[in-house]
Amino acid sequence: MDPLILACIALGLAVVLLLMLLATRGRLGMLEERLTDLSHGSASKEADTGELKESLDGLRKLVAMLAAGKSVDAEMVRENRLYRNAKAADIQAELDAGRQPCVLDVRSPQEWAGGHIEGAVHVPVDELQKSLHAVPRDGRKLFVICAGGGRSQAAASFLANRGFLNVHNVEGGMNSWKGPVQRP
């Protein structure tokens, strides 16, 4: 056979092989992308499942509160939380009415030393889990307060999820308290 014809056949086969290789490489790239999408979708699905479980847990607890005769307001249901929000003035109103609410101050020891509401129970937020025994469970309104409302919100949620009832997060915290303060 003529060497020129053999060279043309070899060249043609090489071109066909190259085209097949390029097509396979493109398909591998598409498969890699699809695998990545599926992997991300799986992680997203797991996160969604976790959020759904948490939401259902909260709703179950809200329904249990209702079944136990405890009041639940629309805001609690909408936001799926087991505690109420309150203002610092609500504490003063309770005191003015002769009631003795429990005030739980979750600020740091340094903040506490700078002044706190008289009669408040002091448990820093980072010690709350190991000091639950220090938080009264006597049915009084439980106002949880910090400096501005962030730590107290986390503490109120923590307490309500552990069965404490009548929990109120004080929005604005001690920064919004207009009443007298006690210093050690």
C-alpha positions in Angstrom: 0.0 0.0 0.0 1.1 3.5 -0.8 2.8 5.2 2.2 0.8 8.4 1.5 -2.5 6.6 1.8 -1.4 5.0 5.0 -0.4 8.4 6.4 -3.8 9.8 5.4 -5.6 6.9 7.1 -3.5 7.3 10.3 -4.1 11.0 10.3 -7.9 10.5 9.8 -7.9 8.0 12.7 -5.9 10.4 14.9 -8.5 13.2 14.2 -11.4 10.9 14.9 -9.7 9.8 18.2 -9.0 13.4 19.1 -12.6 14.4 18.5 -13.8 11.4 20.7 -11.4 12.4 23.4 -12.6 16.0 23.4 -16.2 14.9 23.5 -15.5 12.6 26.4 -13.6 15.4 28.2 -16.6 17.7 27.8 -19.0 15.1 29.2 -16.7 14.5 32.1 -16.7 18.3 32.9 -20.6 18.3 32.7 -20.7 15.2 35.0 -18.3 16.9 37.5 -20.5 20.0 37.5 -23.6 17.9 38.1 -21.9 16.0 40.9 -20.9 19.3 42.6 -24.5 20.6 42.2 -25.8 17.4 43.8 -23.3 17.6 46.6 -24.3 21.2 47.4 -27.9 20.3 47.1 -27.5 17.5 49.6 -25.8 19.9 52.1 -28.5 22.5 51.5 -31.2 19.8 52.0 -29.6 18.7 55.3 -29.6 22.3 56.5 -33.2 22.8 55.5 -34.1 19.5 57.3 -32.4 20.8 60.4 -34.2 24.1 60.3 -37.5 22.4 59.7 -36.9 20.0 62.7 -36.0 23.0 64.9 -39.1 24.9 63.8 -41.4 21.9 64.5 -39.8 21.4 67.9 -40.5 25.0 68.7 -44.1 24.7 67.5 -44.6 21.5 69.5 -43.4 23.3 72.6 -45.8 26.3 71.9 -48.7 23.9 71.6 -47.7 22.2 74.8 -47.7 25.5 76.5 -51.2 26.2 75.3 -52.3 22.7 76.4 -50.9 23.4 79.8 -53.0 26.6 80.0 -50.1 29.0 79.5 -50.8 32.0 77.3 -49.0 32.3 74.0 -49.2 35.5 71.9 -49.3 35.8 68.1 -45.7 37.2 68.0 -44.4 34.2 69.8 -46.0 31.9 67.2 -44.9 34.0 64.2 -41.3 34.1 65.4 -41.4 30.5 66.8 -40.1 31.5 70.2 -41.1 30.4 73.6 -40.4 33.6 75.5 -41.9 37.1 75.3 -40.1 40.4 74.6 -40.5 43.1 77.2 -39.2 46.6 77.9 -37.3 47.7 81.0 -40.3 49.8 81.9 -42.3 46.5 82.2 -40.1 45.5 85.2 -40.7 48.9 86.8 -44.5 48.5 86.2 -44.4 45.1 88.0 -42.5 46.6 90.9 -44.8 49.6 91.1 -47.8 47.2 91.2 -46.3 45.5 94.2 -45.4 42.3 92.4 -42.0 40.8 92.8 -40.8 39.6 89.4 -37.6 37.7 89.1 -34.9 39.6 87.3 -32.1 37.5 85.9 -29.0 39.6 85.0 -26.8 37.7 82.5 -24.1 40.3 82.2 -20.4 39.8 83.1 -19.3 40.3 86.7 -17.7 43.6 85.7 -21.0 44.9 84.2 -22.9 43.7 87.3 -20.5 45.6 89.6 -21.2 48.8 87.6 -24.8 48.7 88.8 -27.8 46.3 88.6 -31.5 46.2 89.5 -32.0 45.7 93.2 -32.9 42.1 94.0 -31.8 40.7 90.6 -30.2 37.3 90.4 -26.8 37.4 88.7 -25.8 34.5 86.5 -23.4 35.4 83.6 -24.7 34.0 80.3 -21.6 31.8 79.8 -22.3 30.2 83.2 -26.1 29.8 82.7 -26.0 26.1 81.7 -24.1 25.0 84.8 -26.0 27.3 87.1 -29.6 26.6 86.2 -30.3 25.7 89.8 -29.8 29.4 90.7 -32.7 30.5 88.4 -36.0 30.4 90.3 -38.9 28.3 88.9 -41.6 29.7 91.1 -44.0 30.9 88.4 -43.2 34.6 88.7 -42.4 36.6 85.6 -38.8 36.0 84.7 -37.2 39.0 83.1 -33.8 38.2 81.6 -31.6 41.3 81.1 -28.1 42.1 79.8 -26.6 45.4 78.6 -28.4 45.7 75.3 -30.7 42.7 74.7 -28.5 40.3 72.7 -27.2 38.0 75.4 -30.5 38.1 77.3 -32.3 37.0 74.1 -30.0 33.9 73.9 -30.5 33.3 77.6 -34.3 33.6 77.4 -34.4 31.2 74.5 -32.1 28.8 76.4 -34.3 28.9 79.5 -37.6 28.6 77.7 -36.3 25.6 75.8 -35.5 24.0 79.1 -39.0 24.3 80.5 -38.8 27.7 82.2 -42.2 29.4 81.9 -43.2 33.1 81.8 -39.8 34.1 80.4 -39.4 37.7 79.1 -36.3 39.0 77.3 -35.8 42.7 78.1 -35.1 44.5 74.9 -32.6 47.3 75.2 -31.3 45.8 78.5 -29.8 47.8 81.2 -29.1 50.5 78.6 -32.8 51.3 78.7 -33.4 50.9 82.5 -34.5 54.2 84.1 -35.0 52.9 87.6 -32.5 52.8 90.5 -29.4 50.7 90.4 -27.6 48.9 93.2 -23.9 48.6 93.4 -22.1 46.0 95.5 
